[in-house]
């Protein structure tokens, strides 16, 4: 069975009391792109995951899960 890598950005944002809009502003990215990441429609690249982790003060591993 193939394992799918998904992110936990939505969960971490909620835990930190932050919004998609806040994250898009921190990263200088279009809110529509961040929305796709949050809903797991698309995934950020490794460099962006590192930036997201820094913004949210978590480890990159905390942002990832497999299904």
C-alpha positions in Angstrom: 0.0 0.0 0.0 1.3 3.4 -0.9 1.8 5.9 1.9 0.9 9.5 1.3 2.8 12.4 2.9 0.5 15.1 4.3 1.1 18.2 6.3 -0.3 19.3 9.6 -0.1 23.0 8.9 -3.8 23.5 9.7 -3.5 21.8 13.0 -0.4 23.7 14.0 -2.0 27.0 13.0 -5.0 26.3 15.2 -2.8 25.3 18.1 -0.9 28.5 17.8 -4.0 30.7 17.3 -2.8 31.8 13.9 -4.6 32.1 10.5 -3.9 31.2 6.9 -3.7 34.9 6.2 -1.2 35.5 8.9 1.0 32.7 7.6 0.7 34.0 4.0 1.8 37.4 5.2 4.8 36.0 7.1 5.9 34.0 4.1 5.1 36.6 1.4 2.9 34.1 -0.4 -0.5 34.4 -2.0 -3.2 33.4 0.5 -4.6 31.0 -2.1 -1.4 29.0 -2.2 -1.3 28.8 1.6 -4.9 27.6 1.5 -4.0 24.8 -0.8 -1.2 23.7 1.6 -3.5 23.9 4.6 -6.1 21.7 2.9 -3.4 19.3 1.6 -4.5 20.1 -2.0 -0.9 20.7 -2.7 2.3 20.5 -0.6 5.0 23.1 0.0 8.5 22.3 -1.1 11.2 21.5 1.5 12.6 25.0 1.7 9.1 26.4 2.3 8.4 23.8 5.0 11.5 25.0 6.8 10.3 28.6 6.6 6.8 27.6 7.8 8.4 25.7 10.7 10.4 28.8 11.7 7.3 31.0 11.5 5.3 28.6 13.7 8.3 27.9 16.0 8.0 24.1 15.5 10.3 21.4 14.0 9.7 20.4 10.4 8.9 16.9 11.6 5.9 18.4 13.5 4.4 19.7 10.3 4.4 16.2 8.6 2.4 13.0 8.9 1.9 10.0 6.7 -1.4 8.2 5.9 
